[in-house]
Amino acid sequence: MRAPKFWTSQTLAAKIFAALLSPVGAVYGFSVRLRQARARPFRAKTRVVCVGNLTAGGSGKTPLVIALGHMLRAGGKKIVFLSRGYGGSLHGPVRVDPVRHKASEVGDEPLLLAAHGPVIVARDRAAGARLADSLGADIIVMDDGFQNFQLAKDLSLLVIDAETGFGNGRLIPAGPLREPVSRGLARADAIVLMGDGRPKLPPFRGAILRARIAPTAPDVLRGRTVFAFAGIGRPEKFFRMLRAIGAKLVAAQPYPDHHRFTGFELAAMKNAAQTAGALLVTTEKDFARINPAARKDILPVPVHAVIEDGGALRLLLDRLGQGRDVARP
């Protein structure tokens, strides 16, 4: 789904509509609290780092997960990425094979992660952790799962979009929040503000870090005419990045998050790009969901997370080698 505009709008109509949906949001929030209260989190032999968020939609978690994986591996740790595999048909636990598996089976994020290390997809995160234990992993890096209480975490990082923050501050579907901000922050060890902006934050006891998403090879598109499309949480962020590096957009076509592109849609965009003399470009996540036979003439734009507070983040990661506290879901 694409985030509804009323989640961030300050118009009277948006506020009224959100207020009408608030009772449903309260039920959603209660379901999260109930899951937490009933949880008996599994404590893996492997240390667990969770990268999550408090809102629906894209906030830059996956690039940060990849960056963490590289930092940990540089420190001599054997890591395994753990994902629910959103959008995929396999329940797992299964180790992702990027040659054999498709996005329709394991989801798009796991295929991106698989280029940087072993990936396990599991709806049951505890079962996924058991498989990681059997592979001899030192550290599991969870891509999302902050509101999943099946698995105890040793370090929890909350990624917050620095531009949109918590939107209207209401729970799904009245707003973007998966749980109340105060409850989420109480379980977090650190906040990572992704991008520009200074969202209003309540008092927080942990570290507050900064990071941003940057194109890996900006010179490839600088000055080029492009037709861009994206089916991510906030497609406009992708389009804005392209303009910022000097690409000339003749079209910017948004789609819902995790959209599965049809042959007709792709053919239409290829024809439009060819007519305009433009490169047809998309995100790596979208490219992963496109049938390999249909990828011809589509250029994925790789990005990576730039962590401005790398030293502070390394200090947090160093704590993983110390004694464990009581299990925390």
ZIGI-V922303 format. One record per run of one state. SS is the DSSP state (h for helix, s for strand, l for the rest). FROM is the first residue (numbers start at 1). TO is the last residue. If there is no record, write none. Layout:
ss=SS from=FROM to=TO
ss=SS from=FROM to=TO
This chain:
ss=l from=1 to=4
ss=h from=5 to=7
ss=l from=8 to=11
ss=h from=12 to=38
ss=l from=39 to=41
ss=s from=42 to=42
ss=l from=43 to=46
ss=s from=47 to=52
ss=l from=53 to=54
ss=s from=55 to=55
ss=l from=56 to=60
ss=h from=61 to=74
ss=l from=75 to=78
ss=s from=79 to=83
ss=l from=84 to=91
ss=s from=92 to=95
ss=l from=96 to=102
ss=h from=103 to=106
ss=l from=107 to=107
ss=h from=108 to=113
ss=l from=114 to=118
ss=s from=119 to=122
ss=l from=123 to=124
ss=h from=125 to=134
ss=l from=135 to=138
ss=s from=139 to=143
ss=l from=144 to=150
ss=s from=151 to=151
ss=l from=152 to=152
ss=s from=153 to=153
ss=l from=154 to=154
ss=s from=155 to=161
ss=l from=162 to=170
ss=s from=171 to=171
ss=l from=172 to=176
ss=s from=177 to=177
ss=l from=178 to=180
ss=h from=181 to=187
ss=l from=188 to=189
ss=s from=190 to=194
ss=l from=195 to=206
ss=s from=207 to=215
ss=l from=216 to=217
ss=h from=218 to=220
ss=l from=221 to=224
ss=s from=225 to=230
ss=l from=231 to=234
ss=h from=235 to=244
ss=l from=245 to=247
ss=s from=248 to=254
ss=l from=255 to=262
ss=h from=263 to=276
ss=l from=277 to=278
ss=s from=279 to=283
ss=h from=284 to=289
ss=l from=290 to=291
ss=h from=292 to=294
ss=l from=295 to=297
ss=s from=298 to=301
ss=l from=302 to=302
ss=s from=303 to=307
ss=l from=308 to=309
ss=h from=310 to=321
ss=l from=322 to=327
ss=s from=328 to=328
ss=l from=329 to=329
